[in-house]
Amino acid sequence: MDNIKAMNMFLTLGKLTNQEESRENQLKYQERIVFSTMKASIPGWEIPEGWYELSIEEREKRIALLQTV
């Protein structure tokens, strides 16, 4: 299983198991999965500058785009 497929599997599992969590906690879970996958797949990858300054809505939108890869 490649990293992207594993990422998508864990993100799907997170949606199923974290339904009662706050929106912010759901996003934190997704960020951990996505950022870990990027670090494992791309040598030297770092979290985008200013990421945590973005609104929750914008961060959710960008994470959702990665799930379509």
HELIX and SHEET records of a PDB file:
HELIX    1   1 ASN A    3  THR A   17  1                                  15    
HELIX    2   2 ARG A   23  SER A   41  1                                  19    
HELIX    3   3 TRP A   51  GLU A   53  5                                   3    
HELIX    4   4 ILE A   56  GLN A   67  1                                  12    
END                                                                             
